[in-house]
Amino acid sequence: MSEISQLLHYAAALSGCVGLLYTGVLLVVALVSVLAPTSERRKDARTTLTILVRRRPR
């Protein structure tokens, strides 16, 4: 039974790390979309941000 408990612990930790990584990527792309020096890069960053936070119909 302890093996299942340990596996669930690792799965939860991995899930948390992936969530933090995804949040960090969103933050970086949002900053680039605001602070990029050229309008083309800002547009590309906004497009990427739109793709990353797109909501899918249920």
The first five atom37 places (N, CA, C, CB, O) and aatype in JSON, in Angstrom:
{
  "aatype": [12, 15, 6, 9, 15, 5, 10, 10, 8, 18, 0, 0, 0, 10, 15, 7, 4, 19, 7, 10, 10, 18, 16, 7, 19, 10, 10, 19, 19, 0, 10, 19, 15, 19, 10, 0, 14, 16, 15, 6, 1, 1, 11, 3, 0, 1, 16, 16, 10, 16, 9, 10, 19, 1, 1, 1, 14, 1],
  "atom_mask": [
    [1, 1, 1, 1, 1],
    [1, 1, 1, 1, 1],
    [1, 1, 1, 1, 1],
    [1, 1, 1, 1, 1],
    [1, 1, 1, 1, 1],
    [1, 1, 1, 1, 1],
    [1, 1, 1, 1, 1],
    [1, 1, 1, 1, 1],
    [1, 1, 1, 1, 1],
    [1, 1, 1, 1, 1],
    [1, 1, 1, 1, 1],
    [1, 1, 1, 1, 1],
    [1, 1, 1, 1, 1],
    [1, 1, 1, 1, 1],
    [1, 1, 1, 1, 1],
    [1, 1, 1, 0, 1],
    [1, 1, 1, 1, 1],
    [1, 1, 1, 1, 1],
    [1, 1, 1, 0, 1],
    [1, 1, 1, 1, 1],
    [1, 1, 1, 1, 1],
    [1, 1, 1, 1, 1],
    [1, 1, 1, 1, 1],
    [1, 1, 1, 0, 1],
    [1, 1, 1, 1, 1],
    [1, 1, 1, 1, 1],
    [1, 1, 1, 1, 1],
    [1, 1, 1, 1, 1],
    [1, 1, 1, 1, 1],
    [1, 1, 1, 1, 1],
    [1, 1, 1, 1, 1],
    [1, 1, 1, 1, 1],
    [1, 1, 1, 1, 1],
    [1, 1, 1, 1, 1],
    [1, 1, 1, 1, 1],
    [1, 1, 1, 1, 1],
    [1, 1, 1, 1, 1],
    [1, 1, 1, 1, 1],
    [1, 1, 1, 1, 1],
    [1, 1, 1, 1, 1],
    [1, 1, 1, 1, 1],
    [1, 1, 1, 1, 1],
    [1, 1, 1, 1, 1],
    [1, 1, 1, 1, 1],
    [1, 1, 1, 1, 1],
    [1, 1, 1, 1, 1],
    [1, 1, 1, 1, 1],
    [1, 1, 1, 1, 1],
    [1, 1, 1, 1, 1],
    [1, 1, 1, 1, 1],
    [1, 1, 1, 1, 1],
    [1, 1, 1, 1, 1],
    [1, 1, 1, 1, 1],
    [1, 1, 1, 1, 1],
    [1, 1, 1, 1, 1],
    [1, 1, 1, 1, 1],
    [1, 1, 1, 1, 1],
    [1, 1, 1, 1, 1]
  ],
  "atom_positions": [
    [[0.82, -1.2, 0.0], [0.0, 0.0, 0.0], [0.86, 1.26, 0.0], [-0.93, 0.0, 1.2], [0.45, 2.3, -0.52]],
    [[2.05, 1.17, 0.59], [2.9, 2.36, 0.64], [3.41, 2.74, -0.75], [4.08, 2.12, 1.58], [3.69, 3.91, -1.01]],
    [[3.53, 1.76, -1.66], [4.0, 2.05, -3.01], [2.98, 2.91, -3.75], [4.26, 0.76, -3.78], [3.35, 3.83, -4.49]],
    [[1.71, 2.62, -3.56], [0.65, 3.42, -4.21], [0.65, 4.82, -3.63], [-0.75, 2.76, -4.02], [0.5, 5.8, -4.37]],
    [[0.81, 4.93, -2.33], [0.86, 6.23, -1.68], [2.04, 7.06, -2.2], [0.95, 6.07, -0.16], [1.91, 8.25, -2.46]],
    [[3.17, 6.4, -2.33], [4.36, 7.08, -2.84], [4.16, 7.51, -4.29], [5.59, 6.16, -2.72], [4.57, 8.61, -4.67]],
    [[3.55, 6.67, -5.1], [3.29, 7.0, -6.49], [2.35, 8.19, -6.6], [2.7, 5.79, -7.22], [2.56, 9.07, -7.44]],
    [[1.32, 8.22, -5.77], [0.4, 9.36, -5.77], [1.11, 10.64, -5.35], [-0.79, 9.09, -4.83], [0.83, 11.71, -5.88]],
    [[2.02, 10.53, -4.4], [2.79, 11.7, -3.96], [3.63, 12.25, -5.12], [3.7, 11.33, -2.77], [3.64, 13.45, -5.37]],
    [[4.32, 11.36, -5.82], [5.15, 11.79, -6.95], [4.3, 12.38, -8.08], [5.98, 10.62, -7.48], [4.69, 13.35, -8.71]],
    [[3.15, 11.79, -8.33], [2.25, 12.3, -9.36], [1.75, 13.7, -9.01], [1.06, 11.34, -9.56], [1.67, 14.57, -9.87]],
    [[1.42, 13.91, -7.74], [0.97, 15.23, -7.3], [2.1, 16.26, -7.41], [0.45, 15.17, -5.85], [1.87, 17.39, -7.83]],
    [[3.3, 15.87, -7.04], [4.45, 16.78, -7.13], [4.74, 17.12, -8.58], [5.69, 16.15, -6.48], [5.02, 18.28, -8.9]],
    [[4.69, 16.13, -9.46], [4.94, 16.38, -10.88], [3.86, 17.3, -11.46], [4.98, 15.04, -11.66], [4.16, 18.21, -12.24]],
    [[2.62, 17.06, -11.08], [1.53, 17.9, -11.55], [1.71, 19.35, -11.1], [0.19, 17.36, -11.05], [1.46, 20.28, -11.87]],
    [[2.13, 19.54, -9.87], [2.38, 20.89, -9.37], [3.51, 21.58, -10.11], [0.0, 0.0, 0.0], [3.42, 22.76, -10.42]],
    [[4.58, 20.84, -10.39], [5.72, 21.41, -11.13], [5.32, 21.81, -12.54], [6.88, 20.4, -11.17], [5.72, 22.86, -13.04]],
    [[4.54, 20.96, -13.19], [4.09, 21.28, -14.56], [3.19, 22.51, -14.54], [3.33, 20.07, -15.18], [3.28, 23.35, -15.44]],
    [[2.34, 22.62, -13.54], [1.48, 23.8, -13.42], [2.29, 25.07, -13.23], [0.0, 0.0, 0.0], [1.98, 26.1, -13.83]],
    [[3.32, 25.01, -12.4], [4.18, 26.18, -12.19], [4.94, 26.54, -13.46], [5.17, 25.93, -11.05], [5.1, 27.71, -13.78]],
    [[5.41, 25.53, -14.18], [6.12, 25.78, -15.43], [5.21, 26.44, -16.46], [6.69, 24.47, -15.99], [5.62, 27.38, -17.13]],
    [[3.98, 25.95, -16.58], [3.02, 26.52, -17.52], [2.7, 27.97, -17.15], [1.72, 25.68, -17.53], [2.61, 28.83, -18.03]],
    [[2.54, 28.24, -15.86], [2.28, 29.61, -15.42], [3.46, 30.51, -15.75], [1.99, 29.64, -13.91], [3.27, 31.65, -16.16]],
    [[4.68, 30.01, -15.57], [5.86, 30.79, -15.91], [5.95, 31.11, -17.39], [0.0, 0.0, 0.0], [6.31, 32.22, -17.78]],
    [[5.62, 30.13, -18.22], [5.62, 30.36, -19.68], [4.58, 31.42, -20.04], [5.33, 29.04, -20.44], [4.86, 32.3, -20.86]],
    [[3.4, 31.33, -19.45], [2.37, 32.33, -19.72], [2.83, 33.73, -19.31], [1.07, 31.97, -18.99], [2.59, 34.7, -20.03]],
    [[3.49, 33.83, -18.17], [3.98, 35.13, -17.7], [5.02, 35.71, -18.67], [4.58, 34.99, -16.3], [4.97, 36.89, -18.99]],
    [[5.95, 34.88, -19.12], [6.99, 35.35, -20.04], [6.37, 35.81, -21.36], [8.03, 34.25, -20.29], [6.74, 36.86, -21.89]],
    [[5.44, 35.03, -21.9], [4.82, 35.4, -23.17], [4.0, 36.67, -23.01], [3.93, 34.25, -23.7], [3.99, 37.51, -23.91]],
    [[3.31, 36.83, -21.88], [2.54, 38.05, -21.64], [3.47, 39.26, -21.56], [1.72, 37.92, -20.36], [3.14, 40.32, -22.09]],
    [[4.6, 39.12, -20.9], [5.56, 40.23, -20.82], [6.13, 40.58, -22.19], [6.69, 39.88, -19.86], [6.27, 41.75, -22.52]],
    [[6.44, 39.57, -22.98], [6.96, 39.83, -24.33], [5.91, 40.53, -25.17], [7.4, 38.53, -25.01], [6.23, 41.42, -25.96]],
    [[4.64, 40.14, -25.0], [3.59, 40.76, -25.81], [3.41, 42.23, -25.46], [2.27, 40.02, -25.62], [2.87, 42.99, -26.27]],
    [[3.84, 42.64, -24.28], [3.72, 44.03, -23.88], [5.01, 44.8, -24.11], [3.32, 44.13, -22.42], [4.97, 45.97, -24.51]],
    [[6.15, 44.18, -23.88], [7.43, 44.89, -23.84], [8.31, 44.71, -25.07], [8.18, 44.45, -22.66], [9.4, 45.29, -25.13]],
    [[7.9, 43.94, -26.05], [8.75, 43.7, -27.23], [8.97, 45.01, -27.99], [8.11, 42.63, -28.16], [8.06, 45.84, -28.1]],
    [[10.18, 45.19, -28.52], [10.49, 46.46, -29.19], [9.82, 46.63, -30.56], [11.97, 46.57, -29.37], [9.57, 47.76, -30.98]],
    [[9.52, 45.56, -31.24], [8.9, 45.68, -32.55], [7.45, 45.21, -32.51], [9.7, 44.88, -33.59], [7.09, 44.33, -31.73]],
    [[6.65, 45.81, -33.36], [5.23, 45.47, -33.37], [5.0, 44.04, -33.87], [4.47, 46.45, -34.24], [4.03, 43.4, -33.46]],
    [[5.87, 43.55, -34.74], [5.73, 42.18, -35.25], [5.93, 41.16, -34.13], [6.73, 41.92, -36.39], [5.19, 40.18, -34.03]],
    [[6.93, 41.39, -33.3], [7.16, 40.48, -32.16], [6.02, 40.55, -31.16], [8.49, 40.8, -31.46], [5.62, 39.52, -30.61]],
    [[5.49, 41.74, -30.91], [4.36, 41.87, -30.0], [3.16, 41.11, -30.53], [4.0, 43.34, -29.77], [2.45, 40.44, -29.78]],
    [[2.92, 41.22, -31.84], [1.8, 40.51, -32.45], [1.99, 39.0, -32.35], [1.63, 40.93, -33.92], [1.05, 38.28, -32.03]],
    [[3.21, 38.52, -32.62], [3.48, 37.09, -32.51], [3.29, 36.59, -31.08], [4.91, 36.78, -32.98], [2.74, 35.51, -30.87]],
    [[3.73, 37.38, -30.11], [3.58, 36.99, -28.71], [2.11, 36.96, -28.32], [4.37, 37.94, -27.79], [1.68, 36.06, -27.59]],
    [[1.33, 37.92, -28.79], [-0.11, 37.92, -28.48], [-0.8, 36.72, -29.11], [-0.76, 39.22, -28.98], [-1.68, 36.12, -28.5]],
    [[-0.4, 36.36, -30.32], [-0.97, 35.18, -30.97], [-0.64, 33.92, -30.18], [-0.46, 35.06, -32.41], [-1.5, 33.07, -29.97]],
    [[0.61, 33.81, -29.74], [1.01, 32.65, -28.94], [0.24, 32.61, -27.62], [2.53, 32.69, -28.66], [-0.2, 31.54, -27.2]],
    [[0.08, 33.75, -26.98], [-0.68, 33.82, -25.74], [-2.13, 33.4, -25.95], [-0.62, 35.22, -25.16], [-2.71, 32.71, -25.11]],
    [[-2.7, 33.81, -27.06], [-4.08, 33.42, -27.37], [-4.18, 31.91, -27.54], [-4.56, 34.13, -28.65], [-5.14, 31.29, -27.08]],
    [[-3.2, 31.32, -28.18], [-3.2, 29.86, -28.35], [-3.06, 29.15, -27.0], [-2.05, 29.42, -29.29], [-3.73, 28.15, -26.76]],
    [[-2.2, 29.66, -26.13], [-1.96, 29.0, -24.85], [-3.15, 29.07, -23.91], [-0.76, 29.61, -24.19], [-3.36, 28.14, -23.12]],
    [[-3.93, 30.13, -23.96], [-5.04, 30.28, -23.0], [-6.4, 30.06, -23.67], [-5.0, 31.67, -22.35], [-7.43, 30.41, -23.1]],
    [[-6.39, 29.5, -24.86], [-7.64, 29.25, -25.56], [-8.52, 28.3, -24.77], [-7.37, 28.69, -26.96], [-8.05, 27.28, -24.26]],
    [[-9.79, 28.63, -24.69], [-10.74, 27.74, -24.0], [-11.42, 26.89, -25.04], [-11.78, 28.55, -23.18], [-11.86, 27.38, -26.09]],
    [[-11.51, 25.63, -24.75], [-12.15, 24.69, -25.66], [-13.6, 24.5, -25.26], [-11.4, 23.34, -25.68], [-13.92, 24.47, -24.07]],
    [[-14.49, 24.38, -26.24], [-15.9, 24.16, -25.91], [-16.1, 22.81, -25.22], [-16.76, 24.23, -27.18], [-15.4, 21.84, -25.5]],
    [[-17.05, 22.77, -24.32], [-17.28, 21.54, -23.56], [-18.44, 20.77, -24.09], [-17.52, 21.83, -22.11], [-18.77, 19.7, -23.57]]
  ]
}
